[in-house]
Amino acid sequence: MNILLTGGSGFIGRNIIEHLSPKYRIFAPSHQELDLLNEVAVKQYFQRNQIDIVIHSAVKPGHRNAKDPSNLCYSNTRMFFNLVRNAALFDRMIFLSSGAVYDVSKNLVKVSEDSFDTYVPADEHGFAKYISAKYVENVKNITELRLFGVFGKYEDYSIRFISNAICKALHNLPITLKQNRKFDYVYIDDFIPILEYFIQNNSQHNVYNITPNESVELLAIAQTVVRLSGKDIPIHIAQEGMGNEYSGSNNRLRQELSSYLNPIFNPLEENVKRLMAWYSDNLNLIDRQLLLFDK
């Protein structure tokens, strides 16, 4: 099976390649090798290569470390449509979308896939995902996986909360929260088997929330990191009170995978412990200076 993976140099893409390249032939062209904003180049790439599955993970980021957060909506929707317009040249697409389609400015409490379009996202990132999701509603060969929080090795530890907390603990630095809130986090190693299911099988639905069984407060995660580190590290919270929740229902996903993965997700504490062990073994990859200032 030939898989075209976009965004192969990103956090999720690197993990996909590492886990799945022994089983599949994965094409993961760099931006220099394939400019997804160039419709001619994208079409020619499909014509030159026999692709069975497209995993669309590429995204122009708008996070706090983004070098150029301009034109997010234009860039991300154009990449998506430059791919899907060549649907005749591949069998299926798995679109790694986001819970941002539900509008992160709202209090999202175990939102279901059916609640999509209750709000139109106010931010560019969410709006781009929303536009693509509206298209997915009307096609049969695209499966949209709406990721909320995913964490694991290779993510940007200078801004991503769980990795940031772990790296700070390893360097005896205080852990900081802008504000406590409930969140849905999936460990990357738990996500990969789910992704492989959708590679191997035609899904019953075309949209799934990828969320754990239970949501967790950021403060509880920080406390878990401190306990696992065995150190007396302070936790600072910049703003009092609880912020908006960001969680989705995984009922549809669990029903789909009931005979394939049980349980779907390992306990969060176990996954945090595994990630902490990885960072401990790779301390040379952590730049302490990046942990001194919170963005």
C-alpha positions as CSV (number, residue, x, y, z in Angstrom):
1,M,0.0,0.0,0.0
2,N,1.4,3.4,-1.0
3,I,0.6,6.3,1.4
4,L,1.1,9.9,0.7
5,L,1.7,11.7,4.0
6,T,1.6,15.4,4.0
7,G,3.3,17.2,7.0
8,G,5.8,14.5,7.5
9,S,8.3,16.8,9.2
10,G,5.8,17.8,11.9
11,F,5.3,16.3,15.3
12,I,2.5,13.9,14.3
13,G,4.0,13.2,10.9
14,R,7.3,12.2,12.3
15,N,5.6,9.7,14.6
16,I,3.5,8.3,11.8
17,I,6.6,7.7,9.7
18,E,8.4,6.1,12.6
19,H,5.6,3.7,13.5
20,L,4.1,2.9,10.1
21,S,7.0,2.9,7.6
22,P,7.9,-0.7,8.4
23,K,4.4,-1.8,7.2
24,Y,3.6,0.6,4.4
25,R,5.4,2.5,1.6
26,I,5.1,6.1,2.8
27,F,5.8,9.0,0.5
28,A,6.5,12.1,2.8
29,P,7.8,14.8,0.5
30,S,9.3,17.9,2.0
31,H,8.0,21.4,1.1
32,Q,10.9,21.7,-1.3
33,E,9.9,18.4,-3.0
34,L,6.2,19.2,-3.1
35,D,4.5,22.6,-2.6
36,L,1.0,21.8,-1.6
37,L,-0.1,25.3,-2.5
38,N,0.8,24.7,-6.1
39,E,-2.1,22.9,-7.8
40,V,-0.1,21.9,-10.8
41,A,2.7,20.4,-8.8
42,V,0.2,18.5,-6.6
43,K,-1.5,17.0,-9.7
44,Q,1.8,16.1,-11.3
45,Y,2.9,14.4,-8.1
46,F,-0.2,12.1,-8.1
47,Q,0.4,11.4,-11.8
48,R,4.0,10.3,-11.2
49,N,3.2,8.2,-8.1
50,Q,0.6,5.5,-7.6
51,I,-1.0,6.6,-4.3
52,D,-3.6,4.5,-2.5
53,I,-4.1,6.5,0.7
54,V,-3.5,10.2,1.5
55,I,-3.0,11.1,5.1
56,H,-3.3,14.9,5.2
57,S,-1.5,16.1,8.2
58,A,0.1,19.3,6.8
59,V,-1.0,22.6,8.3
60,K,0.3,26.1,8.3
61,P,0.5,26.8,12.0
62,G,-0.8,29.8,13.9
63,H,0.5,28.9,17.3
64,R,2.7,31.0,19.5
65,N,5.9,29.8,17.8
66,A,4.7,30.2,14.2
67,K,7.2,32.0,12.1
68,D,4.6,33.4,9.8
69,P,0.9,33.1,11.0
70,S,-0.5,35.2,8.1
71,N,-2.9,33.8,5.5
72,L,-3.7,30.7,7.6
73,C,-7.2,30.2,6.2
74,Y,-6.1,30.7,2.6
75,S,-3.0,28.4,2.9
76,N,-4.7,25.6,4.8
77,T,-7.9,25.4,2.7
78,R,-5.9,25.7,-0.5
79,M,-3.6,22.7,0.5
80,F,-6.7,20.7,1.3
81,F,-8.5,21.4,-2.0
82,N,-5.4,21.0,-4.1
83,L,-5.3,17.4,-2.8
84,V,-9.0,16.5,-2.9
85,R,-9.4,17.8,-6.5
86,N,-7.2,14.8,-7.5
87,A,-9.5,12.3,-5.8
88,A,-9.6,10.3,-9.0
89,L,-5.9,9.5,-8.6
90,F,-6.1,7.9,-5.1
91,D,-8.5,5.7,-3.3
92,R,-9.1,7.4,0.0
93,M,-8.0,10.3,2.2
94,I,-7.6,10.5,6.0
95,F,-7.9,14.1,6.9
96,L,-6.3,15.0,10.3
97,S,-8.6,17.8,11.4
98,S,-9.2,19.4,14.7
99,G,-11.7,20.0,17.5
100,A,-11.2,23.7,16.5
101,V,-14.0,23.1,13.9
102,Y,-16.5,23.4,16.9
103,D,-15.1,26.9,17.7
104,V,-12.5,27.0,20.5
105,S,-13.8,30.3,21.8
106,K,-16.8,28.5,23.1
107,N,-17.1,26.2,26.2
108,L,-16.9,22.8,24.5
109,V,-18.0,20.0,26.8
110,K,-18.0,16.5,25.3
111,V,-19.2,17.9,22.0
112,S,-20.4,15.2,19.5
113,E,-19.8,15.1,15.8
114,D,-23.5,15.9,15.2
115,S,-23.0,19.3,17.0
116,F,-20.8,20.5,14.1
117,D,-21.9,23.8,12.6
118,T,-23.5,25.0,15.8
119,Y,-20.9,27.7,15.6
120,V,-18.7,29.0,12.9
121,P,-15.1,29.2,14.3
122,A,-13.9,32.8,14.9
123,D,-10.2,32.0,14.5
124,E,-8.6,31.4,11.1
125,H,-7.2,28.0,12.0
126,G,-10.6,26.7,13.1
127,F,-12.4,28.4,10.2
128,A,-10.1,26.7,7.7
129,K,-10.9,23.3,9.3
130,Y,-14.6,24.2,9.3
131,I,-14.5,24.9,5.5
132,S,-12.8,21.6,4.8
133,A,-15.2,19.8,7.1
134,K,-18.2,21.2,5.2
135,Y,-16.8,19.7,2.1
136,V,-16.2,16.3,3.8
137,E,-19.9,16.1,4.6
138,N,-20.7,15.6,0.9
139,V,-18.0,13.1,-0.2
140,K,-17.5,9.4,0.5
141,N,-13.8,8.8,0.2
142,I,-12.6,11.1,3.0
143,T,-12.5,10.3,6.7
144,E,-12.0,13.3,8.9
145,L,-10.4,12.6,12.3
146,R,-10.9,15.6,14.6
147,L,-8.0,15.7,17.0
148,F,-8.3,17.7,20.2
149,G,-5.1,17.5,22.2
150,V,-2.3,15.1,21.1
151,F,1.0,14.9,22.9
152,G,4.2,12.9,22.6
153,K,7.8,13.0,21.5
154,Y,8.9,15.4,18.8
155,E,6.3,18.1,19.8
156,D,7.4,21.6,20.5
157,Y,8.2,21.4,24.2
158,S,8.7,25.1,24.4
159,I,4.9,25.7,24.1
160,R,3.0,22.3,24.2
161,F,1.8,21.9,27.8
162,I,2.6,18.3,28.7
163,S,6.0,18.2,27.2
164,N,6.7,21.7,28.5
165,A,5.8,20.6,32.0
166,I,7.9,17.5,31.8
167,C,10.9,19.3,30.5
168,K,10.6,22.0,33.1
169,A,10.4,19.4,35.8
170,L,13.5,17.6,34.5
171,H,15.3,21.0,34.7
172,N,14.0,21.9,38.1
173,L,11.9,24.8,36.8
174,P,8.4,25.9,37.9
175,I,5.5,24.6,35.9
176,T,3.2,27.4,34.7
177,L,-0.4,27.5,33.6
178,K,-2.1,30.5,32.0
179,Q,-5.3,29.2,33.4
180,N,-6.7,25.9,34.6
181,R,-9.1,24.2,32.2
182,K,-10.4,20.7,31.3
183,F,-8.8,19.3,28.2
184,D,-8.8,16.1,26.1
185,Y,-5.3,14.7,25.5
186,V,-4.4,11.6,23.5
187,Y,-0.9,10.2,23.6
188,I,0.6,9.8,20.1
189,D,1.3,6.1,20.6
190,D,-2.4,5.5,21.4
191,F,-3.4,7.5,18.3
192,I,-1.3,5.5,15.8
193,P,-3.3,2.3,16.1
194,I,-6.5,4.2,15.6
195,L,-5.0,5.8,12.5
196,E,-4.0,2.4,11.2
197,Y,-7.5,1.1,11.6
198,F,-8.7,3.8,9.2
199,I,-5.9,3.0,6.8
200,Q,-7.0,-0.6,6.7
201,N,-10.8,-0.2,6.9
202,N,-13.6,1.7,5.2
203,S,-15.2,3.7,8.0
204,Q,-18.9,3.6,8.8
205,H,-19.0,7.4,9.2
206,N,-16.8,10.1,7.6
207,V,-16.1,12.1,10.8
208,Y,-14.8,11.0,14.2
209,N,-13.7,12.8,17.3
210,I,-10.3,11.5,18.5
211,T,-10.6,12.0,22.2
212,P,-10.0,9.9,25.3
213,N,-12.6,8.5,27.6
214,E,-12.0,11.1,30.3
215,S,-11.1,14.7,30.2
216,V,-8.4,16.1,32.6
217,E,-7.6,19.4,34.2
218,L,-4.3,21.0,33.3
219,L,-3.6,21.4,37.0
220,A,-4.0,17.7,37.5
221,I,-1.6,17.0,34.7
222,A,1.0,19.4,36.2
223,Q,0.5,17.7,39.6
224,T,1.1,14.3,38.0
225,V,4.3,15.5,36.4
226,V,5.6,16.8,39.7
227,R,4.7,13.6,41.5
228,L,6.4,11.4,38.8
229,S,9.5,13.6,38.8
230,G,9.9,13.1,42.6
231,K,10.9,16.7,42.9
232,D,9.5,19.6,44.9
233,I,8.6,21.9,42.0
234,P,6.1,24.8,42.3
235,I,3.1,25.1,40.0
236,H,2.1,28.7,39.0
237,I,-1.3,29.6,37.6
238,A,-1.4,33.0,36.0
239,Q,-5.2,33.5,36.0
240,E,-7.6,32.3,38.6
241,G,-10.7,30.3,37.9
242,M,-11.5,27.7,35.2
243,G,-11.2,28.5,31.5
244,N,-13.4,27.1,28.8
245,E,-13.4,23.3,28.5
246,Y,-12.1,21.7,25.3
247,S,-13.4,18.2,25.1
248,G,-15.3,15.9,22.7
249,S,-17.4,12.8,22.8
250,N,-15.7,9.6,21.6
251,N,-18.8,7.5,21.5
252,R,-18.8,7.2,17.7
253,L,-15.1,6.2,17.7
254,R,-15.5,3.6,20.5
255,Q,-18.4,2.0,18.7
256,E,-16.4,1.8,15.5
257,L,-13.4,0.3,17.1
258,S,-15.2,-1.9,19.7
259,S,-13.9,-5.1,18.1
260,Y,-10.5,-3.8,17.1
261,L,-9.0,-1.9,20.1
262,N,-9.9,-2.5,23.7
263,P,-9.1,-0.4,25.6
264,I,-8.5,2.4,23.1
265,F,-6.5,4.6,25.4
266,N,-3.9,3.9,28.1
267,P,-4.2,5.9,31.4
268,L,-2.9,9.4,31.1
269,E,-0.5,9.0,34.0
270,E,1.1,5.9,32.3
271,N,1.5,7.9,29.1
272,V,3.0,10.9,30.9
273,K,5.4,8.5,32.6
274,R,6.4,7.0,29.3
275,L,7.0,10.5,27.7
276,M,9.0,11.6,30.8
277,A,11.2,8.5,30.4
278,W,11.8,9.4,26.7
279,Y,12.8,13.0,27.6
280,S,15.0,11.7,30.4
281,D,16.8,9.6,27.8
282,N,17.1,12.5,25.4
283,L,18.0,15.4,27.7
284,N,20.5,16.6,25.0
285,L,17.5,17.5,22.8
286,I,16.1,20.0,25.4
287,D,17.3,23.6,25.2
288,R,16.8,24.9,28.8
289,Q,16.8,28.5,27.5
290,L,13.5,27.8,25.7
291,L,11.9,26.9,29.0
292,L,12.7,30.1,30.8
293,F,10.1,32.3,29.2
294,D,6.4,31.3,28.7
295,K,4.9,32.4,25.5
